[in-house]
Amino acid sequence: MELNNPAIVAEVSAAFDRYEDALVNNKVEVLNELFWNSPTTQRYGLAEILNSYEEIVGFRVARSPVGLARVRRNIRITTFGRDFAIANTEFLRPSQPDRIGRQSQTWVRQPDGWRIVSAHVSWMA
């Protein structure tokens, strides 16, 4: 298996950056597009456990658009072959300067592009 093919890393990095833009600008349609539309897709959030694409969509629609700004650091994209990748980052929010956020996403290439099949977000004091 090929690890970290530069072209594949670039593709996943672009999808990861697109997700970030959609997240901080509350582009709900793009966020929903980037998650795999499947009952097996999962997202563990700061205060929620979402066990399907439908639950993730419901969360996004109900989420407040206030206070979404953040700064990412220590971004790591690792690709395995041409169709599987893991993206990790730490993030800081101006509204909570004493906490470090952590985000991990598992991406799989689908016929319509890269999609998140599993995600986890947490805080660290």
Sequence and secondary structure as in RCSB ss.txt:
>XXXX:A:sequence
MELNNPAIVAEVSAAFDRYEDALVNNKVEVLNELFWNSPTTQRYGLAEILNSYEEIVGFRVARSPVGLARVRRNI
RITTFGRDFAIANTEFLRPSQPDRIGRQSQTWVRQPDGWRIVSAHVSWMA
>XXXX:A:secstr
  B  HHHHHHHHHHHHHHHHHHHTT HHHHHHHB  STT EEE SS EE SHHHHHHHHHHS  TT   EEEEE
EEEEETTTEEEEEEEEEETTEEEEEEEEEEEEEEETTEEEEEEEEEEEE 
